[in-house]
């Protein structure tokens, strides 16, 4: 069931440019040069590729918005911060095929006529940082960055390392971090495609997103759309961990069932599952009655869930899910940048209530307050951290109200 497209070179090709080219690498970049920037943007749009960082925004539309900006200076930023608990797919992708990621970035730079690529890598990812930078240097030495920028200029690559702040996964906070400021989100509009990094039109793409691009260029939009569903094209990487026999990164076409993924990973390791946290810390708890949920954007939404960053954490029967929620609450309270009151105060108060519930205290009043806090944070927080910090908690409250929560 597991389809190897993005991971097809894992364990088979050494991370050297010569090996990558021999396995068919850089063919997508060559075809992009033949097509021209506008045609590349159109092809990526036709493929239906959506961002894989969680927001699922159409990639081709984002690229074309930057390409068409009259401001002559454009940037491409690789978001490899990957600080979502339970998510490690980007790390695995860089480890297995760093040149695929870099080729996708070069195509993005050419399509958007950007003069500079910024690699923003999580600070704890030292080996992956080295891999990406070594690849960038090999590509530059081989002349593959020449002529990709505006008016036939060369593209430059710069490296920036994150400082361990979850908030810097948010694109505008990431810009602030690169610029040397405290990582805090900025209000939108203007959107990054108009005023992003250093107030220039900027494309921000996740590692998995850009890794899809070379195959789209070489195999076409129809081939890409043939894998997946009508509204979710291609394959998706899932980081599965928790109570499983084989924790790993798995690649499945959109439209597969959650139960298929759980079977691949040996979920429960011989014990029935209590629940699965789907989509990472900002995701939702899914219970056995919904393990047949379709893993696609529309399939997850129909069940009130989200794929998020692709993190899947399994919990065996007997797990105290309120203790899990408490850990999530502590994480969000710690990672809030503190810029806006709904998030700064809301996440801390949420953690305090969850601490009570995890210890067996608290009742209807505390649960009602959690729901109220959830609504305020969702409606009034500046960025996605505060807006989604209570998503998992809310799903747990709903399950409890419906009698789906054991104990």
MIKOL-33936 format. One record per residue (C-alpha): z, x, y; residue number from 1. Coordinates in nm, 2 decimals. Layout:
BEGIN
SITE       pz       px       py    nr
SITE        Z        X        Y   NUM
...
// end
This chain:
BEGIN
SITE       pz       px       py    nr
SITE     0.00     0.00     0.00     1
SITE     0.08     0.29     0.24     2
SITE    -0.25     0.39     0.41     3
SITE    -0.28     0.74     0.54     4
SITE    -0.48     0.76     0.86     5
SITE    -0.27     0.92     1.11     6
SITE    -0.07     1.10     0.84     7
SITE    -0.37     1.20     0.63     8
SITE    -0.32     1.57     0.70     9
SITE     0.05     1.58     0.64    10
SITE     0.12     1.86     0.40    11
SITE    -0.25     1.94     0.36    12
SITE    -0.36     2.13     0.67    13
SITE    -0.19     2.42     0.84    14
SITE    -0.12     2.37     1.21    15
SITE    -0.40     2.61     1.32    16
SITE    -0.71     2.53     1.52    17
SITE    -0.95     2.67     1.26    18
SITE    -0.80     2.45     0.98    19
SITE    -0.80     2.15     1.21    20
SITE    -1.17     2.19     1.29    21
SITE    -1.26     2.25     0.93    22
SITE    -1.10     1.91     0.84    23
SITE    -1.31     1.73     1.10    24
SITE    -1.10     1.79     1.41    25
SITE    -1.24     1.79     1.76    26
SITE    -1.53     1.57     1.66    27
SITE    -1.38     1.29     1.87    28
SITE    -1.36     1.51     2.18    29
SITE    -1.72     1.62     2.13    30
SITE    -1.84     1.25     2.11    31
SITE    -1.63     1.17     2.42    32
SITE    -1.81     1.43     2.62    33
SITE    -2.14     1.28     2.50    34
SITE    -2.04     0.93     2.60    35
SITE    -1.89     0.99     2.94    36
SITE    -1.55     0.87     3.08    37
SITE    -1.64     0.51     3.14    38
SITE    -1.79     0.45     2.80    39
SITE    -1.48     0.61     2.64    40
SITE    -1.25     0.38     2.82    41
SITE    -1.47     0.08     2.72    42
SITE    -1.47     0.19     2.35    43
SITE    -1.09     0.23     2.34    44
SITE    -1.05    -0.11     2.50    45
SITE    -1.29    -0.27     2.25    46
SITE    -1.08    -0.11     1.96    47
SITE    -0.78    -0.31     2.06    48
SITE    -0.55    -0.01     2.06    49
SITE    -0.22    -0.10     2.21    50
SITE     0.06     0.14     2.32    51
SITE     0.29     0.24     2.03    52
SITE     0.60     0.32     2.23    53
SITE     0.72    -0.04     2.23    54
SITE     0.55    -0.21     2.52    55
SITE     0.22    -0.25     2.34    56
SITE     0.01    -0.25     2.66    57
SITE    -0.37    -0.22     2.60    58
SITE    -0.45     0.15     2.61    59
SITE    -0.81     0.12     2.73    60
SITE    -0.72    -0.10     3.02    61
SITE    -0.46     0.15     3.13    62
SITE    -0.71     0.44     3.11    63
SITE    -0.98     0.25     3.30    64
SITE    -0.73     0.15     3.58    65
SITE    -0.66     0.52     3.64    66
SITE    -1.02     0.63     3.60    67
SITE    -1.13     0.38     3.87    68
SITE    -0.87     0.48     4.13    69
SITE    -1.03     0.63     4.45    70
SITE    -0.75     0.89     4.48    71
SITE    -0.91     1.21     4.34    72
SITE    -0.60     1.35     4.17    73
SITE    -0.51     1.19     3.83    74
SITE    -0.26     1.29     3.57    75
SITE    -0.19     1.23     3.20    76
SITE     0.16     1.24     3.06    77
SITE     0.26     1.26     2.69    78
SITE     0.58     1.07     2.64    79
SITE     0.74     1.25     2.35    80
SITE     1.10     1.19     2.45    81
SITE     1.17     0.97     2.14    82
SITE     1.53     0.90     2.20    83
SITE     1.55     0.56     2.03    84
SITE     1.81     0.56     1.76    85
SITE     1.64     0.55     1.42    86
SITE     1.30     0.66     1.55    87
SITE     1.15     0.98     1.43    88
SITE     0.78     0.90     1.38    89
SITE     0.66     1.10     1.67    90
SITE     0.84     1.41     1.55    91
SITE     0.68     1.37     1.20    92
SITE     0.34     1.32     1.36    93
SITE     0.37     1.64     1.57    94
SITE     0.50     1.83     1.27    95
SITE     0.21     1.71     1.04    96
SITE    -0.08     1.71     1.29    97
SITE    -0.01     1.85     1.63    98
SITE    -0.38     1.91     1.71    99
SITE    -0.46     1.55     1.65   100
SITE    -0.21     1.46     1.92   101
SITE    -0.36     1.73     2.16   102
SITE    -0.71     1.61     2.09   103
SITE    -0.61     1.25     2.18   104
SITE    -0.46     1.39     2.50   105
SITE    -0.77     1.58     2.59   106
SITE    -0.98     1.27     2.54   107
SITE    -0.74     1.08     2.76   108
SITE    -0.77     1.34     3.03   109
SITE    -1.15     1.33     3.01   110
SITE    -1.17     0.95     3.01   111
SITE    -0.94     0.92     3.31   112
SITE    -1.08     1.22     3.49   113
SITE    -0.74     1.38     3.51   114
SITE    -0.69     1.74     3.63   115
SITE    -0.36     1.80     3.45   116
SITE    -0.17     1.70     3.13   117
SITE     0.21     1.70     3.12   118
SITE     0.38     1.73     2.78   119
SITE     0.72     1.57     2.81   120
SITE     0.91     1.65     2.49   121
SITE     1.26     1.56     2.39   122
SITE     1.49     1.85     2.45   123
SITE     1.63     1.85     2.10   124
SITE     1.27     1.89     1.96   125
SITE     1.25     2.26     1.99   126
SITE     1.02     2.33     1.69   127
SITE     0.79     2.04     1.80   128
SITE     0.78     2.17     2.15   129
SITE     0.67     2.51     2.02   130
SITE     0.40     2.35     1.80   131
SITE     0.25     2.15     2.08   132
SITE     0.25     2.44     2.32   133
SITE     0.10     2.67     2.07   134
SITE    -0.18     2.41     2.01   135
SITE    -0.24     2.38     2.38   136
SITE    -0.28     2.76     2.41   137
SITE    -0.51     2.78     2.11   138
SITE    -0.73     2.50     2.26   139
SITE    -0.74     2.67     2.60   140
SITE    -0.83     3.01     2.44   141
SITE    -1.11     2.84     2.25   142
SITE    -1.26     2.69     2.57   143
SITE    -1.19     2.33     2.47   144
SITE    -1.02     2.24     2.81   145
SITE    -1.32     2.34     3.01   146
SITE    -1.52     2.08     3.19   147
SITE    -1.30     1.79     3.10   148
SITE    -1.15     1.73     3.45   149
SITE    -1.30     1.57     3.76   150
SITE    -1.64     1.70     3.87   151
SITE    -1.65     1.92     3.56   152
SITE    -1.34     2.12     3.64   153
SITE    -1.10     2.25     3.37   154
SITE    -0.79     2.06     3.26   155
SITE    -0.45     2.23     3.28   156
SITE    -0.16     2.17     3.05   157
SITE     0.21     2.19     3.16   158
SITE     0.52     2.16     2.95   159
SITE     0.84     1.98     3.05   160
SITE     1.15     1.93     2.83   161
SITE     1.37     1.63     2.85   162
SITE     1.75     1.67     2.90   163
SITE     1.86     1.42     2.64   164
SITE     1.86     1.11     2.86   165
SITE     1.74     0.79     2.68   166
SITE     1.65     0.64     3.02   167
SITE     1.38     0.90     3.06   168
SITE     1.17     0.73     2.79   169
SITE     1.10     0.47     3.07   170
SITE     0.79     0.59     3.24   171
SITE     0.91     0.59     3.60   172
SITE     1.24     0.76     3.51   173
SITE     1.03     1.02     3.32   174
SITE     0.83     1.08     3.64   175
SITE     1.15     1.15     3.83   176
SITE     1.26     1.39     3.56   177
SITE     0.94     1.59     3.57   178
SITE     0.96     1.60     3.95   179
SITE     1.30     1.76     3.93   180
SITE     1.52     1.45     4.02   181
SITE     1.78     1.25     3.83   182
SITE     1.60     1.03     3.58   183
SITE     1.63     0.68     3.73   184
SITE     1.37     0.40     3.70   185
SITE     1.17     0.29     4.01   186
SITE     1.08    -0.06     4.10   187
SITE     0.72    -0.18     4.03   188
SITE     0.48    -0.23     4.19   189
SITE     0.32     0.00     4.26   190
SITE     0.24     0.06     3.90   191
SITE     0.19     0.41     3.76   192
SITE    -0.18     0.36     3.73   193
SITE    -0.19     0.34     4.11   194
SITE     0.11     0.56     4.21   195
SITE     0.28     0.75     3.92   196
SITE     0.38     1.11     3.89   197
SITE     0.39     1.28     4.23   198
SITE     0.26     0.95     4.36   199
SITE    -0.08     1.00     4.19   200
SITE    -0.25     0.77     3.95   201
SITE    -0.11     0.85     3.61   202
SITE    -0.15     0.75     3.25   203
SITE     0.16     0.77     3.03   204
SITE     0.10     0.75     2.65   205
SITE     0.32     0.78     2.35   206
SITE     0.25     1.04     2.08   207
SITE     0.14     0.78     1.82   208
SITE    -0.09     0.61     2.07   209
SITE    -0.30     0.92     2.16   210
SITE    -0.31     1.02     1.79   211
SITE    -0.51     0.71     1.72   212
SITE    -0.78     0.79     1.98   213
SITE    -0.99     1.07     1.80   214
SITE    -1.06     0.84     1.50   215
SITE    -1.17     0.56     1.73   216
SITE    -1.42     0.79     1.89   217
SITE    -1.55     0.92     1.55   218
SITE    -1.54     0.60     1.35   219
SITE    -1.59     0.33     1.61   220
SITE    -1.41     0.02     1.74   221
SITE    -1.52    -0.20     1.45   222
SITE    -1.38     0.04     1.19   223
SITE    -1.05     0.05     1.38   224
SITE    -1.03    -0.33     1.41   225
SITE    -1.10    -0.37     1.04   226
SITE    -0.75    -0.23     0.98   227
SITE    -0.49    -0.47     1.10   228
SITE    -0.49    -0.83     1.23   229
SITE    -0.69    -1.01     1.49   230
SITE    -0.44    -0.92     1.76   231
SITE    -0.29    -0.60     1.62   232
SITE    -0.56    -0.34     1.54   233
SITE    -0.52    -0.03     1.33   234
SITE    -0.22     0.11     1.14   235
SITE     0.14     0.16     1.25   236
SITE     0.40     0.43     1.18   237
SITE     0.75     0.32     1.08   238
SITE     1.06     0.53     1.07   239
SITE     1.28     0.38     0.80   240
SITE     1.64     0.49     0.74   241
SITE     1.98     0.36     0.65   242
SITE     2.05     0.23     0.30   243
SITE     1.73     0.33     0.14   244
SITE     1.64     0.57    -0.14   245
SITE     1.35     0.73     0.04   246
SITE     1.40     0.75     0.41   247
SITE     1.08     0.87     0.57   248
SITE     0.79     0.78     0.80   249
SITE     0.55     0.54     0.64   250
SITE     0.21     0.43     0.76   251
SITE     0.09     0.07     0.70   252
SITE    -0.19    -0.14     0.84   253
SITE    -0.08    -0.41     1.08   254
SITE    -0.03    -0.73     0.88   255
SITE     0.17    -0.58     0.59   256
SITE     0.50    -0.75     0.52   257
SITE     0.84    -0.61     0.60   258
SITE     0.92    -0.65     0.23   259
SITE     0.63    -0.41     0.14   260
SITE     0.78    -0.14     0.36   261
SITE     1.13    -0.20     0.22   262
SITE     0.99    -0.16    -0.13   263
SITE     0.81     0.16    -0.05   264
SITE     1.14     0.31     0.09   265
SITE     1.36     0.18    -0.20   266
SITE     1.56    -0.03     0.04   267
SITE     1.92    -0.10    -0.07   268
SITE     1.91     0.18    -0.32   269
SITE     2.00    -0.06    -0.60   270
SITE     2.21    -0.30    -0.38   271
SITE     2.09    -0.62    -0.21   272
SITE     2.03    -0.59     0.16   273
SITE     2.25    -0.75     0.42   274
SITE     2.00    -0.71     0.71   275
SITE     1.74    -0.49     0.87   276
SITE     1.74    -0.38     1.23   277
SITE     1.38    -0.40     1.32   278
SITE     1.25    -0.22     1.63   279
SITE     1.53     0.02     1.69   280
SITE     1.84    -0.01     1.90   281
SITE     1.66    -0.25     2.14   282
SITE     1.52    -0.45     1.84   283
SITE     1.65    -0.74     1.64   284
SITE     1.84    -0.80     1.32   285
SITE     1.63    -0.95     1.05   286
SITE     1.79    -1.12     0.75   287
SITE     1.67    -1.16     0.39   288
SITE     1.52    -1.50     0.46   289
SITE     1.28    -1.34     0.70   290
SITE     1.19    -1.02     0.50   291
SITE     0.84    -1.17     0.45   292
SITE     0.78    -1.13     0.83   293
SITE     0.43    -0.99     0.90   294
SITE     0.45    -0.65     1.06   295
SITE     0.22    -0.72     1.36   296
SITE     0.29    -0.79     1.72   297
SITE     0.22    -1.16     1.68   298
SITE     0.39    -1.19     1.34   299
SITE     0.71    -1.04     1.47   300
SITE     0.71    -1.25     1.79   301
SITE     0.66    -1.56     1.58   302
SITE     0.99    -1.49     1.41   303
SITE     1.17    -1.40     1.73   304
SITE     1.16    -1.03     1.65   305
SITE     0.99    -0.72     1.78   306
SITE     0.83    -0.41     1.63   307
SITE     0.95    -0.19     1.92   308
SITE     0.91     0.17     1.85   309
SITE     0.87     0.12     1.48   310
SITE     1.23     0.20     1.38   311
SITE     1.35     0.01     1.07   312
SITE     1.72     0.06     0.97   313
SITE     1.83    -0.11     0.64   314
SITE     2.19    -0.22     0.58   315
SITE     2.32    -0.29     0.23   316
SITE     2.53    -0.59     0.14   317
SITE     2.89    -0.55     0.26   318
SITE     2.80    -0.38     0.59   319
SITE     3.00    -0.50     0.88   320
SITE     2.72    -0.57     1.12   321
SITE     2.95    -0.62     1.41   322
SITE     3.05    -0.26     1.37   323
SITE     2.68    -0.17     1.38   324
SITE     2.64    -0.38     1.70   325
SITE     2.95    -0.20     1.85   326
SITE     2.77     0.14     1.79   327
SITE     2.46     0.00     1.96   328
SITE     2.67    -0.13     2.25   329
SITE     2.84     0.21     2.29   330
SITE     2.50     0.38     2.29   331
SITE     2.36     0.16     2.57   332
SITE     2.67     0.18     2.78   333
SITE     2.65     0.56     2.76   334
SITE     2.28     0.58     2.83   335
SITE     2.27     0.35     3.12   336
SITE     2.17     0.55     3.43   337
SITE     2.40     0.33     3.64   338
SITE     2.15     0.26     3.91   339
SITE     2.17    -0.12     3.89   340
SITE     2.49    -0.33     3.85   341
SITE     2.37    -0.57     3.58   342
SITE     2.31    -0.28     3.34   343
SITE     2.59    -0.05     3.46   344
SITE     2.86    -0.31     3.43   345
SITE     2.69    -0.53     3.17   346
SITE     2.65    -0.27     2.91   347
SITE     3.01    -0.15     2.95   348
SITE     3.15    -0.50     2.93   349
SITE     2.92    -0.58     2.63   350
SITE     3.06    -0.27     2.45   351
SITE     3.42    -0.37     2.52   352
SITE     3.36    -0.72     2.37   353
SITE     3.18    -0.58     2.07   354
SITE     3.47    -0.34     2.01   355
SITE     3.70    -0.64     1.98   356
SITE     3.46    -0.83     1.75   357
SITE     3.41    -0.52     1.53   358
SITE     3.79    -0.50     1.48   359
SITE     3.81    -0.86     1.37   360
SITE     3.95    -0.99     1.71   361
SITE     3.77    -1.22     1.95   362
SITE     3.65    -1.57     1.91   363
SITE     3.43    -1.84     2.07   364
SITE     3.51    -1.72     2.43   365
SITE     3.40    -1.37     2.36   366
SITE     3.08    -1.48     2.20   367
SITE     3.00    -1.71     2.49   368
SITE     3.06    -1.42     2.73   369
SITE     2.83    -1.20     2.53   370
SITE     2.55    -1.46     2.56   371
SITE     2.61    -1.49     2.94   372
SITE     2.60    -1.11     2.98   373
SITE     2.28    -1.10     2.78   374
SITE     2.11    -1.34     3.01   375
SITE     2.22    -1.16     3.32   376
SITE     2.12    -0.82     3.19   377
SITE     1.78    -0.95     3.07   378
SITE     1.70    -1.13     3.40   379
SITE     1.84    -0.89     3.66   380
SITE     1.82    -0.53     3.52   381
SITE     1.57    -0.30     3.69   382
SITE     1.42    -0.16     3.37   383
SITE     1.38    -0.21     3.00   384
SITE     1.71    -0.05     2.90   385
SITE     1.92    -0.32     3.06   386
SITE     1.67    -0.59     2.98   387
SITE     1.68    -0.52     2.61   388
SITE     2.03    -0.37     2.56   389
SITE     2.16    -0.70     2.42   390
SITE     1.86    -0.80     2.21   391
SITE     2.01    -0.70     1.88   392
SITE     2.35    -0.85     1.97   393
SITE     2.18    -1.18     2.06   394
SITE     2.00    -1.19     1.73   395
SITE     2.33    -1.13     1.55   396
SITE     2.49    -1.42     1.75   397
SITE     2.20    -1.65     1.66   398
SITE     2.23    -1.55     1.29   399
SITE     2.60    -1.62     1.29   400
SITE     2.55    -1.96     1.45   401
SITE     2.29    -2.05     1.19   402
SITE     2.51    -1.94     0.90   403
SITE     2.28    -1.65     0.80   404
SITE     2.55    -1.38     0.86   405
SITE     2.76    -1.31     0.56   406
SITE     3.13    -1.31     0.59   407
// end
